[in-house]
Amino acid sequence: MDEGDMECVVGPSAIAKEYTTIVRIGGIVKITAESLADEEHLLSFTRTLVLNTRDGSVYKIANELLYWDIPDKVYAETAFKITRVS
């Protein structure tokens, strides 16, 4: 069974109206295999959630979309690298 390593996730961006909030999260997942002989694959993803509320304190998921794709070369090369700013 493959495991996903979700260390390279772009923070959520949100659009909010009075009763609806749209949250979009994007990043890269590394798919690892049980055997060292198998290759590790990278997949980019975007997850979009539409949240609705009636009272402003309890939100329910009204719609959800998950999109998978092969990441472009630059995005894949910068994934899972730690950058430190002093």
C-alpha positions, 0 to 999 in steps of 0.5 A: 500500500502506498503512503502519502507524505504531505509535507509540501502544502501551500497554505489555504487561501479563502474567499468569504461572504456573509454565509459562504466561505471557499477554501482552496489548499494546494501542494505536492504529495510524494507517493512512496512504495513498500519496496525500495526498488519501486520509484517514488512519484510526485502528484500535485493537488488542489482541494477546494471546499465550499463551506456554508453557515446559517449562524456564523459559528457552525460551518458545513461542507456544501461542496468539495473538489479534489484535483490531482495532476503531475507537477511541472518540473520547477514545482517538483524540483522545489518540493520537500526542500527546506529553505531557511531565512535568517 
